[in-house]
Amino acid sequence: MSPPLAPNPSSSAAPLKIAAAAINPTLGDLPANTRKILAAVETARQLGADVVVTPELALCGAPPEDLLLRPDFLAACDQAMNDLAEAIEALGDISLIVGHPLQLGETCYNAATILRPGHPPAVYKKMVFGKKSGERRYFSCGEKPLVVDIGGVACGIGIGEDITTDSPARLARAAGAELLLVLAASSWHIGKPSALLKAITSRVQENGFPAIYVNLVGGQDELVFDGGVFALDNSGRMVARLPQFQENLLLLDYRANELSAAISYPAIAPELGMEEEVWRALTLGIRDYVEKNRFPGVLLGFSGGMDSALVLALAVDALGKERVRTVIMPSPYTAQMSLDDARAMAEILGVRHEEIGIEPIMHTFADLLAPYLSGASEDTSRENIQARGRGMILMALSNKTGELVLTTGNKSEMAVGYCTLYGDMAGGLAVLMDVPKTLVYRLARYRNGKEPDNPPIPENIILRPPSAELKPGQTDQDSLPPYEILDAIIKGYLEDNKSATELIAQGLPEADVRRAIRLFHLAEYKRRQAPVGILVTARGFGRNWRYPITNRYLPQP
């Protein structure tokens, strides 16, 4: 949480002061989350706030998924809520709105409870669930609006997807709400912040009341929550916005249907460029995955290629050089240029690095398997032995040190199966699993542009043709279409659900479309065994992708 800021001296007396708290809870750590919420309350008190609004499910973290099927977990959430209620009652001069799961009999709700000293708790139950959110597996829908008096202001409450339809806000307005407070745990992807702003702007303009949107911050498995707390006046004009991807507190004044920032600092954080937004999401995702799962650090196989170079730069930005380790594992097919580039980048970033040649592993496996692979050319089976040998080395080092192995494959490769099970897919976090290859290059240019006098990624790595270096003279384009074409097919087919006919009609080569779609489906069994990866697009592999492995439907142009 950022340190308290001085109230705006120009603010007139007696508005309702509302603190919107963008906090980063740890899923399931109820004591720590309770302390974090109370710390935000104390910061807000120092700023003179009357009420603190926390994000959706802030008490337990989000998404709790099958924890919600455990009665003991729900009972622990109830106890944590009782502890918060006692703490707020003891303070006596500030109210709190907190998101949490609520079990009533056999029914569970996604709830927001308003704790006001001297009043019984008031509870709002989320009314709308997204089609792809999975919340209906756990939660029942609320049916009634809640309007509660806080400091003489009639405040309506909404949670998450309640703002995506007009009904909850309209019902709150009809019940007398003059201000809408929205608690959210909306995970980020490219383009989503603008879509959310558009949705809540519509609710404001339809009902003519101001609104405050309070979103969660932090990484949780595949998901990243960007915070991005903002407030709109009753015309839909933005009056304040916090920076994305960091914990912070926004203090607002409300009086007579007017909402304004109550802190004398730049009230509207600038929008981030796409590359910077993705960079911050990925570094936050890495940091929280490592720290919340209590890994001491990370290690990765560093080939001197573009993907591993980008993962290395991201890891150092996320964790610091002291917690990052690279292992260079050359084979007879590794170019000297790759070795030189890998060594140079490790030196630039100051990370620990070792070199472990894999030629002995290759010879051992070749001798062991010779009777079974006799007559075979230097084919994929032999190439993949190299990748699997590297995977074994990395996992052995991970077992010894406890460091998390970061895999380096990108979305373009994962889409078509250009990756090796138990080889380069071996690890604990797939940093680039939802980052197409063309975006990999854009991110590298973005990161180098932040330090043009001492770029972390050597230019030679960016300029060289990408290669797995598993056989002489190999490049990715020997096996794949140019990445500009492949990524356009991936975007259209996987993310936008376009047919092959539509893709060809927009000018993509028919042969590449046919081949890519066939490879997409053949690679499904590999993706199902991939490590968890950070989501950055509207539809990435993992929780957003539910294709059957055994599946003979193959669309034809």
HULIN-V452212 format. One record per pair of residues at least 6 apart in sequence whose ideal C-beta (glycine too) atoms are under 6 Angstrom apart, sorted by the first residue. I is the first residue (numbers start at 1). J is the second residue. If there is no record, write none. Layout:
BEGIN
((I	J) (I	J))
END
This chain:
BEGIN
((1	43) (1	247) (2	248) (4	43) (4	46) (4	47) (5	263) (5	265) (7	262) (8	262) (8	263) (8	264) (11	253) (11	262) (15	253) (15	254) (15	255) (16	50) (16	151) (16	153) (16	254) (17	48) (17	49) (17	50) (18	51) (18	252) (19	44) (19	49) (19	52) (19	249) (19	251) (20	53) (20	212) (20	214) (20	229) (20	250) (21	40) (21	52) (21	54) (21	249) (22	217) (22	227) (22	229) (22	242) (22	247) (22	248) (23	36) (23	40) (23	247) (24	217) (24	218) (24	247) (25	33) (25	58) (25	61) (26	32) (26	61) (26	292) (27	61) (27	220) (30	76) (30	80) (33	59) (34	80) (34	83) (37	54) (38	87) (40	52) (41	52) (41	96) (43	249) (44	52) (45	94) (47	251) (50	151) (51	95) (51	150) (52	96) (53	97) (53	181) (53	214) (54	98) (54	99) (55	99) (55	183) (55	184) (55	185) (55	214) (55	215) (55	216) (56	99) (56	159) (56	160) (56	183) (56	184) (56	185) (57	99) (57	185) (58	98) (58	99) (59	80) (59	98) (59	100) (60	77) (62	185) (62	216) (67	73) (68	101) (68	138) (74	103) (77	100) (77	101) (81	100) (85	115) (88	96) (88	115) (89	117) (92	117) (95	116) (95	150) (96	115) (97	112) (97	114) (98	113) (99	112) (99	183) (100	111) (101	108) (102	109) (102	111) (107	140) (108	138) (108	139) (109	125) (109	139) (110	126) (110	139) (111	123) (111	125) (112	124) (112	157) (112	159) (112	183) (113	121) (113	123) (114	122) (114	148) (115	121) (122	148) (124	146) (124	157) (125	142) (126	142) (126	159) (127	141) (127	142) (127	162) (127	168) (128	161) (128	162) (128	165) (129	135) (129	136) (129	161) (130	161) (145	171) (145	172) (145	175) (146	157) (147	154) (147	156) (147	172) (147	175) (147	176) (147	177) (148	155) (153	179) (154	176) (154	177) (154	178) (155	179) (155	181) (156	172) (156	177) (156	180) (157	181) (158	168) (158	182) (159	183) (160	184) (162	168) (163	182) (163	199) (163	200) (163	203) (164	199) (166	206) (169	203) (169	207) (173	207) (178	209) (179	209) (179	210) (179	254) (180	209) (180	211) (181	212) (182	213) (183	214) (184	215) (185	216) (186	215) (187	223) (187	225) (188	224) (188	226) (188	281) (189	536) (189	537) (189	538) (190	536) (190	537) (193	228) (200	211) (200	213) (201	236) (204	211) (204	232) (204	236) (205	236) (208	234) (209	234) (210	233) (210	234) (210	259) (211	232) (212	231) (213	230) (214	229) (215	227) (215	228) (216	225) (217	225) (217	227) (217	247) (218	225) (218	288) (219	284) (219	285) (219	288) (219	289) (221	532) (222	532) (222	535) (222	542) (222	543) (224	281) (224	284) (224	285) (226	244) (226	245) (227	244) (228	244) (229	242) (229	250) (230	241) (231	239) (231	240) (231	252) (231	259) (232	238) (233	239) (233	259) (234	257) (238	268) (239	259) (239	260) (239	261) (240	250) (240	261) (240	267) (241	268) (241	269) (242	248) (242	250) (242	269) (243	269) (245	280) (245	284) (251	262) (251	263) (252	259) (252	262) (253	260) (253	262) (261	267) (275	442) (275	443) (275	446) (278	536) (281	536) (282	314) (282	534) (283	314) (283	317) (283	318) (285	534) (286	318) (287	318) (289	429) (295	404) (296	402) (297	323) (297	403) (298	315) (298	324) (298	403) (298	404) (298	406) (299	325) (299	403) (299	405) (300	311) (300	326) (300	406) (301	327) (301	329) (301	390) (301	394) (302	308) (302	326) (302	328) (302	342) (304	338) (304	341) (304	342) (306	440) (306	461) (306	466) (307	408) (307	410) (308	408) (309	345) (309	457) (309	461) (310	440) (310	443) (310	444) (311	406) (311	408) (311	431) (313	447) (313	456) (313	457) (315	324) (316	324) (316	349) (321	349) (321	350) (321	351) (324	351) (325	352) (326	346) (326	351) (326	353) (327	354) (328	342) (328	355) (329	356) (329	358) (329	390) (330	339) (330	357) (331	358) (331	386) (332	359) (333	469) (333	471) (334	469) (341	458) (341	460) (341	461) (344	458) (345	458) (346	353) (348	456) (349	456) (356	393) (358	389) (361	389) (365	385) (378	471) (383	470) (384	420) (384	423) (386	470) (387	420) (387	423) (387	424) (388	422) (388	423) (391	422) (391	423) (391	426) (394	405) (395	426) (398	405) (404	428) (405	427) (405	428) (406	429) (406	431) (407	427) (407	430) (407	531) (409	419) (409	424) (410	432) (410	435) (410	437) (410	440) (411	434) (411	435) (411	436) (412	436) (412	437) (412	483) (412	486) (412	487) (413	419) (414	433) (414	527) (414	541) (415	490) (415	520) (416	519) (417	519) (417	523) (417	526) (419	425) (421	526) (425	530) (427	531) (428	531) (429	531) (430	530) (430	531) (430	533) (433	533) (433	541) (434	533) (434	535) (434	536) (434	537) (434	540) (436	487) (437	483) (438	483) (438	487) (444	457) (444	462) (448	455) (448	457) (465	475) (466	476) (467	474) (467	475) (480	486) (481	512) (485	512) (488	508) (489	508) (489	513) (489	516) (492	498) (492	503) (495	538) (495	539) (500	513) (500	517) (500	555) (500	557) (501	557) (503	513) (504	510) (504	513) (504	557) (521	554) (524	547) (524	549) (525	549) (527	541))
END
